[in-house]
């Protein structure tokens, strides 16, 4: 019984559904209306713009109902328009409606148009083509210069448009350079801003970023590059140390710094001056590269000056070269060569010790006064007799056996004998001179004295008895005056000079 009742209910329900479907089909067949839509003006729209939905509903005679428009964005549908179509309405029905683009419509959208009858049933439906809602603005930038010196001014300007290319009415632009922000307002979509570049801004390429926003919340950005030029600010000269020895290498580096402290590529000129301020050399080297300067083994001791120059910049560094006193001793073919290998005068005596086969020693001491790199030589053949010698020079600088052919004084036994012979010779020569002087006659001075004494010892002749001749008188006066000058009355008697034989 229960099964029979259930089956009867199911049959009745199916009958009702069939009747409804039949009625719906009849209604649809009776409504011949068509929905025709025009294309949109653009494929993309910014927030705040308006999209125009335009079209016609044709073959709508006899249709009474509603025209419904829904916006479908991001799978979300919202009714945006509803109109009543009356029986006496003008046919065909023209659809023209502007819809403002809102932030909720971001993404892909379309419109769905429905014709509904008086019972609210959809009798005709149509979807529009897709369009996109975006925040994106177009920002076009330009600079007044493409390169600029640090500390100078650069002007960035631009125009802000919506996606369709129309200038925005108002808004703002934020300019960013080197982490700093600069704001500017928009006037008819345009802006301009002057930026003073920092004096220490690094050289090279820099990017200016601009973020623009209109009043509807649309945003756009763009960037533009320019170049900051390198400006030389300082020249420095670096050495690896302050004090050197002759023959050392000096590591030199020249750095030409720009406004940011970065080395500028290129080259600089260096000049080296010795302690006497004489120029040693001039050389061009690359900035930033290490250059090795080799000091001479004879480099003068004292303060040296290294000077670097590049355009208007000049700098110098001082370094000190120590004094080195040294010598080299070389024995070659019985010739002893002593060279000053230091950088100051060498005036230490050089001692050579020779010992022959019999144990007899010969010591040769040579005083030296050598300028740097100057050499003296000692011919040992001229210093000692012939023989086979053991040699020792200057603190074991040179040791070993040496055969010497002999000097011109080779028949003498030792250097001491040579000295004795020389002394005897000098003594005999002095004796000879003394003896030779003793054999000589009286000196001229003694002859004059004797002649004067003889004249004074003669008797004086009176004037009235005999007149002296003029010649005799002059002779007497001469000798008298001579004697008086040489033997004053108030002085002691001259006993003679024991060394008159030298006169």
Residue pairs with C-beta under 8 A, 6 or more apart in sequence:
24 121
27 117
27 121
27 123
28 123
30 62
31 62
31 63
31 115
31 117
31 123
31 124
32 59
32 61
33 57
33 58
33 59
33 60
33 63
33 115
33 123
33 124
34 57
34 58
34 59
34 124
35 55
35 56
35 57
35 113
35 115
35 124
35 125
35 126
36 55
36 56
36 57
36 58
37 53
37 54
37 55
37 95
37 111
37 113
37 126
37 128
37 129
38 54
38 55
39 129
40 51
40 52
40 128
40 129
40 131
41 51
41 52
42 131
42 163
42 164
43 131
43 132
44 131
44 132
44 133
44 134
44 136
44 163
44 164
45 51
45 101
45 131
45 132
45 133
45 134
45 163
45 164
46 101
46 133
46 134
46 135
46 136
46 137
46 162
46 163
46 164
46 216
46 218
47 101
47 102
47 103
47 105
47 106
47 133
47 135
47 216
47 217
47 218
48 100
48 101
48 214
48 215
48 216
48 217
48 218
49 100
49 101
49 162
49 164
50 98
50 99
50 100
50 101
51 98
51 99
51 101
51 131
52 96
52 97
52 98
52 99
53 69
53 81
53 95
53 96
53 97
53 98
53 99
53 111
53 128
54 95
54 96
54 97
55 94
55 95
55 113
56 92
56 93
56 94
56 95
57 67
57 85
57 92
57 93
57 95
57 115
58 91
58 92
59 92
60 85
60 89
60 91
60 92
60 93
60 115
61 91
62 87
63 85
63 87
63 115
63 117
63 123
64 85
64 86
64 87
64 117
64 118
65 84
65 85
65 115
65 116
65 117
65 118
65 123
66 82
66 83
66 84
66 85
66 115
66 116
66 120
67 81
67 82
67 83
67 84
67 85
67 93
67 95
67 113
67 114
67 115
68 79
68 81
68 82
68 113
68 114
68 115
68 116
69 79
69 80
69 81
69 82
69 97
69 111
69 112
69 113
69 114
70 77
70 78
70 79
70 80
70 111
70 112
70 113
70 114
71 77
71 78
71 80
71 99
71 105
71 109
71 110
71 111
72 78
72 109
72 110
72 111
72 112
72 127
73 104
73 105
73 106
73 107
73 108
73 109
73 133
74 106
74 107
74 108
74 109
76 104
77 112
80 99
80 111
81 97
81 99
85 93
85 115
95 113
99 111
101 133
103 217
105 133
106 133
106 134
106 135
107 132
107 133
108 130
108 131
108 132
108 133
109 130
109 131
109 132
109 133
110 127
110 128
110 129
110 130
110 131
111 127
111 128
112 125
112 126
112 127
112 128
113 125
113 126
113 127
113 128
114 122
114 124
114 125
115 122
115 123
115 124
115 125
116 122
116 123
117 123
134 163
134 218
135 217
135 218
135 219
136 163
136 218
136 219
136 220
137 160
137 161
137 162
137 163
137 168
137 212
137 213
137 214
137 218
137 219
137 220
138 160
138 161
138 162
138 163
138 165
138 220
139 158
139 159
139 160
139 173
139 210
139 212
139 220
139 221
139 222
140 158
140 159
140 161
140 222
141 156
141 157
141 158
141 208
141 210
141 222
141 223
141 224
142 156
142 157
142 158
142 224
143 154
143 155
143 156
143 157
143 208
143 224
143 226
144 154
144 155
144 157
145 154
145 226
146 226
146 227
147 226
147 227
147 228
147 229
148 154
148 197
148 226
148 227
148 228
148 229
149 197
149 228
149 229
149 231
150 197
150 198
150 199
150 200
150 201
150 203
150 228
150 229
150 231
150 259
151 196
151 197
151 198
151 199
151 259
152 196
152 197
153 194
153 195
153 196
153 197
154 194
154 195
154 197
154 226
155 192
155 193
155 194
155 195
156 175
156 192
156 193
156 195
156 208
156 210
156 224
157 190
157 191
157 192
157 193
158 173
158 190
158 191
158 192
158 210
158 212
158 222
159 167
159 189
159 190
160 167
160 168
160 171
160 173
160 186
160 189
160 190
160 191
160 212
160 214
160 220
161 167
161 168
161 189
162 168
162 214
162 218
167 188
167 189
167 190
168 186
168 189
168 212
168 214
168 218
169 188
169 189
169 214
169 215
170 185
170 186
170 187
170 214
170 215
171 185
171 186
171 189
171 212
171 213
171 214
171 215
172 183
172 184
172 185
172 186
172 212
172 213
173 183
173 184
173 185
173 186
173 191
173 193
173 210
173 211
173 212
173 213
174 181
174 182
174 183
174 184
174 210
174 211
174 212
175 181
175 182
175 183
175 184
175 193
175 195
175 208
175 209
175 210
176 182
176 208
176 209
176 210
176 211
177 195
177 206
177 208
177 209
178 198
178 201
178 206
182 193
182 195
184 191
184 192
184 193
185 191
186 212
186 214
191 212
195 208
197 228
199 259
200 259
200 260
201 228
201 259
201 260
202 228
202 259
202 260
202 262
203 228
203 229
203 230
203 231
203 258
203 259
203 260
203 262
204 227
204 228
205 225
205 226
205 227
205 228
206 225
206 226
206 227
206 228
207 223
207 224
207 225
208 223
208 224
208 225
208 226
209 221
209 222
209 223
210 221
210 222
210 223
210 224
211 219
211 220
211 221
212 219
212 220
212 221
213 219
213 220
230 258
230 259
230 262
230 264
231 258
231 259
232 256
232 257
232 258
232 264
232 310
232 311
232 313
233 257
233 258
233 259
234 256
234 257
234 313
235 254
235 255
235 256
235 257
235 268
235 308
235 309
235 310
235 313
235 314
235 315
236 254
236 255
236 257
236 315
237 252
237 253
237 254
237 255
237 270
237 306
237 308
237 315
237 316
237 317
238 252
238 253
238 254
238 255
238 317
239 250
239 251
239 252
239 306
239 317
239 319
240 250
240 251
241 319
242 319
242 320
243 319
243 320
243 321
243 322
244 250
244 295
244 299
244 319
244 320
244 321
244 322
245 295
245 321
245 322
245 324
246 295
246 296
246 297
246 298
246 299
246 321
246 322
246 324
246 342
246 343
247 294
247 295
247 296
247 297
247 299
248 295
249 292
249 293
249 294
249 295
250 292
250 293
250 294
250 295
250 306
250 319
251 290
251 291
251 292
251 293
252 270
252 285
252 290
252 291
252 292
252 293
252 306
253 288
253 289
253 290
253 291
254 268
254 270
254 285
254 287
254 288
254 291
254 308
254 310
255 263
255 287
255 288
256 263
256 264
256 266
256 268
256 287
256 310
256 313
257 263
257 264
258 264
263 287
263 288
264 287
265 286
265 287
265 288
266 286
266 287
266 310
267 284
267 285
267 286
267 287
267 310
268 284
268 285
268 287
268 308
268 309
268 310
269 282
269 283
269 284
269 308
269 309
269 310
270 282
270 283
270 284
270 285
270 291
270 306
270 307
270 308
270 309
271 279
271 281
271 282
271 283
271 306
271 307
271 309
272 279
272 280
272 281
272 293
272 304
272 305
272 306
272 307
273 279
273 280
273 304
273 305
273 306
273 307
274 280
274 299
274 300
274 302
274 304
275 300
275 301
275 302
275 303
275 304
275 321
276 300
277 305
283 291
285 291
287 310
293 306
295 321
297 341
297 343
298 343
298 372
298 373
299 321
299 343
300 321
300 343
301 321
301 322
301 323
301 324
301 343
301 344
302 320
302 321
303 318
303 319
303 320
304 318
304 319
304 320
304 321
305 316
305 317
305 318
306 316
306 317
306 318
306 319
307 314
307 315
307 316
308 314
308 315
308 316
309 315
321 343
323 342
323 343
323 344
324 342
324 343
324 344
325 342
325 344
325 346
325 348
326 340
326 341
326 342
326 346
327 338
327 339
327 340
327 341
327 342
327 346
327 348
327 350
327 368
327 370
327 394
328 338
328 339
328 341
329 336
329 337
329 338
329 339
329 350
329 393
329 394
329 397
329 398
330 336
330 337
330 339
330 398
331 337
331 391
331 393
331 398
331 402
334 379
334 380
334 381
334 402
334 404
334 405
335 377
335 378
335 379
335 380
336 352
336 377
336 378
336 379
336 380
336 393
336 398
337 375
337 376
337 377
337 378
338 350
338 366
338 368
338 370
338 375
338 376
338 377
338 378
339 370
339 373
339 374
339 375
340 346
340 368
340 370
340 371
340 372
340 373
340 374
340 375
341 373
342 372
343 372
344 372
345 369
345 370
345 371
345 372
346 368
346 369
346 370
347 367
347 368
347 369
347 370
348 368
349 365
349 366
349 367
349 368
350 365
350 366
350 368
350 378
350 393
350 394
351 363
351 364
351 365
351 393
351 394
352 363
352 364
352 365
352 366
352 378
352 380
352 383
352 391
352 392
352 393
352 394
353 361
353 362
353 363
353 364
353 391
353 392
353 393
354 361
354 362
354 363
354 364
354 380
354 384
354 389
354 390
354 391
354 402
354 404
355 361
355 362
355 389
355 390
356 362
356 384
356 385
356 387
356 388
356 389
357 387
357 388
360 414
362 383
362 384
362 389
362 414
362 415
364 378
364 380
364 383
364 384
366 376
366 378
368 376
370 376
380 391
380 402
380 404
381 404
381 405
381 406
381 407
382 407
382 408
383 407
384 404
384 406
384 407
384 415
385 404
385 406
385 407
385 409
385 410
385 411
385 412
385 413
386 404
386 405
386 406
386 407
386 410
387 403
387 404
387 406
388 401
388 402
388 403
388 404
389 401
389 402
389 403
389 404
390 399
390 400
390 401
390 402
391 398
391 399
391 400
391 401
391 402
392 398
392 399
393 399
409 418
412 418
412 421
434 501
437 501
437 502
438 501
440 501
442 450
443 500
443 503
445 500
445 503
446 500
448 479
448 482
448 486
449 483
449 486
451 479
452 479
452 480
452 482
452 483
453 483
455 475
455 476
455 479
455 480
456 479
456 480
456 483
461 468
468 476
486 494
487 493
487 494
